[in-house]
Amino acid sequence: MSAKRLNAKSAANPSRRLGDIRVARTASTHSRSLGKSNRIRQRWAQRGFSPTDLLNLWQPNGAWEEHYGFAYSEGPRQKLDVYKPRHAAKAPVVVFFYGGSWQRGSRDLYRFVGTALAAQGFVTVVPDYSIFPPARFPTFVEDGARAVRFARANAAQWGGDPARLVLMGHSAGAYIAAMLSFDPQWLEQVGLNSQTDLAGFIGLAGPYDFLPIQSRTLRAIFGGANRAETQPISFVTGKEAPSLLITARRDRLVSPGNSRRMSAKIREHGGVAEVLTYGGVGHLTLIGAFAPGLRVLAPVLRDVTQFVWRVTRRHVSNL
């Protein structure tokens, strides 16, 4: 699905929903968006509110556009949404993969992440991907590669610079982003080079080194308990783009040791990695801290923003 061009009438009335585009206002505007109200009512009718839906009610400061439902491949879950600064021009591009134990999740739940990053000046892409059941490793990684290829190929039309591409994920999504960043075969399959086409990797509470797998379900997803080829840490060479690994000291779902071991391996091989450990959040509130009302819990948005600007500063194309 391609985005329609905004006309002068729509710019004068930013609360209107035009096809797959809705233009968001600055947070200082208090009138309600009809499109947003309809989406909230639909969500309530389908399954009621989740904590993530509540996070999406907060509006960050800034002005952005939201583009929904681009198909990056065939299939009902091979779609993505784009959040862009309203006047983006050669902006950094962040592809964000959400978590959910490779078994659940939906891109619409992470609007609060997309808008937060767009308000900081980044074109932000949030894809869905195949989940278990029936998907098993490496299907969700392959989907991630296709989404990255689509994002890079279309970055310019959204005001982004394809040379300033950063992969980011939370939990299972951090795993997908890490596999794409460190195991070169997945991006090679879609014609990209993980060492030259990526400017950086950001992992939030990511599982990078979790063998042996104890969970019966996860053993089914990854095809066994001790397959080293499923672990991002197995592919570190030190030649990858810089990494920012953020973790929560109180994370009871994904041990912070994953980030420490991954960082140590990268540095041992001469690569660039930074680890940040926050004490005021857990596994879920780490990603929740992107929402305006929870930013007091941890400076995750600030640290991510600084990292993206730093690693993309030297990756500016001449397009």
For each residue, the residues with C-beta under 8 A, 3 or more apart:
1: 20 69 70 71
2: 70
3: 19 20 21 67 70 82 157
4: 18 19 20 21
5:
6: 10 11 18 21 23 65
7: 10 11
8: 11 12
9: 12 13
10: 6 7 13 14 16 18 23
11: 6 7 8 14 23
12: 8 9
13: 9 10 16
14: 10 11 23 24 25
15: 25 31 32 33 34 35
16: 10 13 22 23 34 35
17: 21 22 34 35 38
18: 4 6 10 21 22
19: 3 4
20: 1 3 4 67 68 69 70
21: 3 4 6 17 18 65 66 67 68
22: 16 17 18 33 35 36 65 66 68
23: 6 10 11 14 16 64 65 66 86
24: 14 33 59 63 64 65 66 115
25: 14 15 29 31 33 59 63
26: 29 61 62 63
27: 59 60 61 62 292
28: 61
29: 25 26
30:
31: 15 25
32: 15 36 37
33: 15 22 24 25 36 37
34: 15 16 17 37 38
35: 15 16 17 22 38 39
36: 22 32 33 39 40
37: 32 33 34 40 41
38: 17 34 35 41 42
39: 35 36 42 43 108
40: 36 37 43 44 53 57
41: 37 38 44 45
42: 38 39 45 46
43: 39 40 46 47 48 49 53
44: 40 41 48 49
45: 41 42
46: 42 43
47: 43 50
48: 43 44
49: 43 44 53 54
50: 47 53 54 109
51: 54 55 284 288
52: 55 56 109 110 112
53: 40 43 49 50 56 57 109
54: 49 50 51 57
55: 51 52 58 112 288 290 291 293 294
56: 52 53 109 111 112 291
57: 40 53 54
58: 55 112 291 292 293
59: 24 25 27 115 292
60: 27 115 116 119 292
61: 26 27 28 119 292
62: 26 27 85 115 118 119 120
63: 24 25 26 85 86 87 119
64: 23 24 83 84 85 86 115 118 119
65: 6 21 22 23 24 83 84 86 118
66: 21 22 23 24 81 82 83 111 114 115
67: 3 20 21 70 81 82 83 84 158
68: 20 21 22 81
69: 1 20 79 81
70: 1 2 3 20 67 79 80 81 82 150 154
71: 1 74 78 79
72: 78 79 80 127 146 147 149 150 151
73: 78 143 146 147 150
74: 71 78
75: 78 130
76: 79
77: 128 129 130 131 143
78: 71 72 73 74 75 127 128 129 130 143 146 147
79: 69 70 71 72 76 107 127 128
80: 70 72 107 125 126 127 128 147 150 151
81: 66 67 68 69 70 107 108 111 114 125 126 127
82: 3 66 67 70 114 123 124 125 126 158
83: 64 65 66 67 111 114 115 117 118 123 124 126
84: 64 65 67 88 91 118 123 124 158 159 160
85: 62 63 64 88 91 118 119 121 122 123 159
86: 23 63 64 65
87: 63 159
88: 84 85 91 121 123 158 159 160
89: 159
90: 159 160 161 164 316 317 319
91: 84 85 88 121 122 123 159 160 161 164
92: 121 122 123 160 161 164 165 166 199 308 309 312
93: 122 123 124 125 151 152 155 158 160 161 162 164 165 166
94: 117 122 123 124 125 166 167 168 202 308
95: 124 125 127 147 148 151 165 166 167 168 177
96: 110 113 114 117 124 125 126 168 169 170 173
97: 127 129 144 167 168 169 170 172 173 174 176 177
98: 105 107 109 110 113 126 169 170 171 172 173 287
99: 105 169 170 171 172 173 174 205 287
100: 103 104 105 131 171 172 173
101: 104 171 172 218
102: 131 132 135 140 172 175 218 221
103: 100 131 132 217 221
104: 100 101 131
105: 98 99 100 109 128 131 172 173
106: 109 128
107: 79 80 81 98 110 126 127 128
108: 39 81 111
109: 50 52 53 56 98 105 106
110: 52 96 98 107 113 114 126
111: 56 66 81 83 108 114 115 126
112: 52 55 56 58 115 116 290 291
113: 96 98 110 116 117 124 126 287 290
114: 66 81 82 83 96 110 111 117 118 124 126
115: 24 59 60 62 64 66 83 111 112 118 119
116: 60 112 113 119 120 290 291 292 301
117: 83 94 96 113 114 120 122 124 290 301 304 305
118: 62 64 65 83 84 85 114 115 121 122 123 124
119: 60 61 62 63 64 85 115 116
120: 62 116 117 301 305 308
121: 85 88 91 92 118 309
122: 85 91 92 93 94 117 118 305 308
123: 82 83 84 85 88 91 92 93 94 118 155 158 159 160
124: 82 83 84 93 94 95 96 113 114 117 118
125: 80 81 82 93 94 95 96 147 151
126: 80 81 82 83 96 98 107 110 111 113 114
127: 72 78 79 80 81 95 97 107 143 144 147 151
128: 77 78 79 80 105 106 107
129: 77 78 97 140 143 144 147 176
130: 75 77 78 135 139 140 143
131: 77 100 102 103 104 105 135 140
132: 102 103 135 136 217 220 221
133:
134:
135: 102 130 131 132 139 140
136: 132 139 220 221 222 223
137: 140 141 221 222 223 230
138: 141 142 179 186 230
139: 130 135 136 142 143
140: 102 129 130 131 135 137 143 144 172 176
141: 137 138 144 145 176 179 180 186
142: 138 139 145 146 186 189
143: 73 77 78 127 129 130 139 140 146 147
144: 97 127 129 140 141 147 148 176 177 179 180 186
145: 141 142 148 149 180 186 187 189 190 192
146: 72 73 78 142 143 149 150 190
147: 72 73 78 80 95 125 127 129 143 144 150 151
148: 95 144 145 151 152 165 167 180 187 190 192
149: 72 145 146 152 153 187 190 191 192
150: 70 72 73 80 146 147 153 154
151: 72 80 93 95 125 127 147 148 154 155 165
152: 93 148 149 155 162 165 192 197
153: 149 150 162
154: 70 150 151 157 158
155: 93 123 151 152 158 160 161 162 165
156: 159 160 161 162 319
157: 3 154
158: 67 82 84 88 93 123 154 155
159: 84 85 87 88 89 90 91 123 156
160: 84 88 90 91 92 93 123 155 156 164
161: 90 91 92 93 155 156 164 312 315 316 317 319
162: 93 152 153 155 156 165 317 319
163: 199 315 316 317 319
164: 90 91 92 93 160 161 199 312 315 316 317
165: 92 93 95 148 151 152 155 162 197 198 199 315
166: 92 93 94 95 198 199 200 201 202 308 311 312
167: 94 95 97 148 177 180 181 198 200 201 202
168: 94 95 96 97 174 177 201 202 203 204 304
169: 96 97 98 99 172 173 174 175 176 177 178 202 203 204 206
170: 96 97 98 99 173 174 204 205 206 286 287
171: 98 99 100 101 174 175 204 205 206 207 253 254 283 287
172: 97 98 99 100 101 102 105 140 169 175 176 207
173: 96 97 98 99 100 105 169 170 176 177
174: 97 99 168 169 170 171 177 178 202 203 204 205 206 207 208
175: 102 169 171 172 178 179 206 207 208 232
176: 97 129 140 141 144 169 172 173 179 180
177: 95 97 144 167 168 169 173 174 180 181 201 202 203 206
178: 169 174 175 181 182 201 203 206 208 232 262
179: 138 141 144 175 176 182 183 186 232 235
180: 141 144 145 148 167 176 177 183 186 187 194
181: 167 177 178 194 198 201 232 240 241 243
182: 178 179 194 201 232 233 235 236 237 240
183: 179 180 186 194 232 234 235
184: 187 188 193 194 195 235
185: 188 189
186: 138 141 142 144 145 179 180 183 189 190 194
187: 145 148 149 180 184 190 192 193 194 197
188: 184 185 191 192 193 194
189: 142 145 185 186
190: 145 146 148 149 186 187
191: 149 188
192: 145 148 149 152 187 188 197
193: 184 187 188 196 197
194: 180 181 182 183 184 186 187 188 197 198 240 241
195: 184 198 239 240 241
196: 193
197: 152 165 187 192 193 194
198: 165 166 167 181 194 195 201 240 241
199: 92 163 164 165 166 241 311 312 315
200: 166 167 241 242 243 244 307 308 311 312
201: 166 167 168 177 178 181 182 198 240 241 242 243 244
202: 94 166 167 168 169 174 177 243 244 246 304 307 308
203: 168 169 174 177 178 206 208 243 244 245 246 259 262
204: 168 169 170 171 174 246 247 286 287 300
205: 99 170 171 174 246 247 248 251 253 254 259 283 286 287
206: 169 170 171 174 175 177 178 203 232 245 247 254 258 259 262
207: 171 172 174 175 210 254 258
208: 174 175 178 203 231 232 233 258 259 261 262
209: 231 232 233 257 258 261 262
210: 207 213 231 254 255 258
211: 225 226 227 228 231
212: 225 226
213: 210 218 219 222 224 225 226
214: 218 225
215: 218 219
216: 219 220
217: 103 132 220 221
218: 101 102 213 214 215 221 222
219: 213 215 216 222 223 224 225
220: 132 136 216 217 223
221: 102 103 132 136 137 217 218
222: 136 137 213 218 219 227 230
223: 136 137 219 220 227 230
224: 213 219 227
225: 211 212 213 214 219
226: 211 212 213
227: 211 222 223 224 230 231
228: 211 231 234
229: 234
230: 137 138 222 223 227
231: 208 209 210 211 227 228 234
232: 175 178 179 181 182 183 206 208 209 235 236 262
233: 182 208 209 236 261 262 265
234: 183 228 229 231
235: 179 182 183 184 232
236: 182 232 233 240 262 265 266 269 271
237: 182 240 269 271
238: 266 268 269 270 271
239: 195 269 271
240: 181 182 194 195 198 201 236 237 243 266 271
241: 181 194 195 198 199 200 201 311
242: 200 201 271 272 273 274 307 311
243: 181 200 201 202 203 240 262 263 266 271 272 273 274
244: 200 201 202 203 273 274 276 303 304 307
245: 203 206 259 262 263 273 274 275 276
246: 202 203 204 205 259 275 276 277 278 286 300 303 304
247: 204 205 206 251 254 256 258 259 260 275 276 277 278 286
248: 205 251 256 277 278 279 281 282 283 285 286 298
249: 256 277 278 279
250: 279 281 282
251: 205 247 248 254 255 256 282 283 286
252: 282 283
253: 171 205 283
254: 171 205 206 207 210 247 251 258 283
255: 210 251 258
256: 247 248 249 251 259 260 277
257: 209 260 261
258: 206 207 208 209 210 247 254 255 261 262
259: 203 205 206 208 245 246 247 256 262 263 275 277
260: 247 256 257 263 264 275
261: 208 209 233 257 258 264 265
262: 178 203 206 208 209 232 233 236 243 245 258 259 265 266 273
263: 243 245 259 260 266 267 273 274 275
264: 260 261 267 268
265: 233 236 261 262 268 269
266: 236 238 240 243 262 263 269 271 272 273
267: 263 264 270 271 273
268: 238 264 265
269: 236 237 238 239 265 266
270: 238 267
271: 236 237 238 239 240 242 243 266 267
272: 242 243 266
273: 242 243 244 245 262 263 266 267
274: 242 243 244 245 263 307
275: 245 246 247 259 260 263
276: 244 245 246 247 303
277: 246 247 248 249 256 259
278: 246 247 248 249 281 286 297 298 299 300
279: 248 249 250
280: 297 298
281: 248 250 278 285 286 288 289 297 298 300
282: 248 250 251 252 285 286
283: 171 205 248 251 252 253 254 286
284: 51 287 288
285: 248 281 282 288 289 294 297 298
286: 170 204 205 246 247 248 251 278 281 282 283 289 298 300
287: 98 99 113 170 171 204 205 284 290 300
288: 51 55 281 284 285 291 294 297
289: 281 285 286 294 295 297 298 300 301
290: 55 112 113 116 117 287 294 295 300 301
291: 55 56 58 112 116 288 294 295
292: 27 58 59 60 61 116 295
293: 55 58
294: 55 285 288 289 290 291 297
295: 289 290 291 292 298 299 300 301
296:
297: 278 280 281 285 288 289 294
298: 248 278 280 281 285 286 289 295
299: 278 295 302 303
300: 204 246 278 281 286 287 289 290 295 303 304
301: 116 117 120 289 290 295 304 305
302: 299 305 306
303: 244 246 276 299 300 306 307
304: 117 168 202 244 246 300 301 307 308
305: 117 120 122 301 302 308 309
306: 302 303 309 310
307: 200 202 242 244 274 303 304 310 311
308: 92 94 120 122 166 200 202 304 305 311 312
309: 92 121 305 306 312 313
310: 306 307 313
311: 166 199 200 241 242 307 308 314 315
312: 92 161 164 166 199 200 308 309 315 316
313: 309 310 316
314: 311
315: 161 163 164 165 199 311 312
316: 90 161 163 164 312 313
317: 90 161 162 163 164
318:
319: 90 156 161 162 163
